[in-house]
Amino acid sequence: MNAHHEHEFEAAPGLPEPLPRGERMIWQGSPDFRMLAIHAFHVRKLALYFSAMLALQWLYLSADPLAPLLRPLLTSAGMALLALGLLTAIAWFSARTTLYTLTDRRIVMRIGIVLTLTFNLPLRQVSGAAIKPQAGGHGDIALTLAGSDRIAWLNLWPHARPWQLRQPQPSLRCVPDAQSVGARIQQAWNAVHPDAVPVRGEVLTSPVRAPRETRVPTVTA
């Protein structure tokens, strides 16, 4: 995927400073905004909800032959479309301003629409990961961080594993060809942890149609 250099302060797209000598980039990518709208901003679920509410409103108004029908329905439909349009636009801007970078030493997440934040996640501090497959080969890759350091969930959202509030997990959201990206993360992680011994879990590269989530092993050095 071609990276666009949109941030003047970056030394390279997605990177706040040049990579150190000897470090190489393995992969770079961004979320698919359509999948982000569906899975992070829940546009599809809200569309179904608004449709159900409009149907109930029509049934309620049609029960009274004297009640106006068309104008209230059009008003409600317009407000629903406006809300869905705004959420879709936010998803587009979020995907447009996000860039994930994998090197042979770390994962860098550049996120933020108005306030740009860059999170540098050394692979030595990543103890595990999980893929949540989505349609068309897309998927979320959630990272488990070792140690006591944590990133606030609100600072990460929507680039965080849903509902993991007490121990937020940075996530590469809705990335295309998620299994291939997961395999690259696995290979880079193995190179950084040559003496690691898997104690539970499954490898990241299991098929997309395997269980709902596949995991990188939790490890001990």
Secondary structure, 3 states (H helix, E strand, C coil): CCCCCCCCCCCECCECCCCCCCCCEEEEECCCHHHHHHHCCCHHHHHHHHHHHHHHHHHHHHCCCCCCCHHHHHHHHHHHHHHHHHHHHHHHHHHHHCEEEEECCEEEEEECCCCCEEEEEEHHHEEEEEEEECHHHCEEEEEEECCCCCCCHHHHCCCECCCCCCCCCEEEEEECCHHHHHHHHHHHHHHHCCCCEEEECCCCCCCCCCCCCEECCEEEC
